[in-house]
């Protein structure tokens, strides 16, 4: 199941993909520290999915010209 289009040119630079994952997981830690475990779980799930989609399973499109 594809939640968002990982082949979009916005996701091509590695640093953008890393920032998205770190932000989501960092926000989960923030929510946990503020005593909101349900929000922490939600953002942790988003961060884990983004890590899988943008870092582990990411395949850049070959030959795509912008």
C-alpha positions, 0 to 999 in steps of 0.5 A, a space after each residue: 500500500 502506497 500512502 504517498 508518492 516516493 517517486 516525486 522529485 521532492 524526495 530525491 535528496 537524501 537529506 530531505 528524506 532523513 529530515 522527514 523521518 527524524 522530525 516524525 520520530 522526534 515529535 513522537 518523543 516530544 509527545 511522549 515526554 509531554 505525557 501524551 502516549 497516544 499521540 506518541 504512538 501515532 507519530 512513531 508509527 508515521 515515523 517508522 512508515 516514513 523510514 521504511 518508505 523513504 530510507 529502506 525501500 526507496 528506489 529512485 527513478 532511473 532516467 527521469 528528467 525534470 
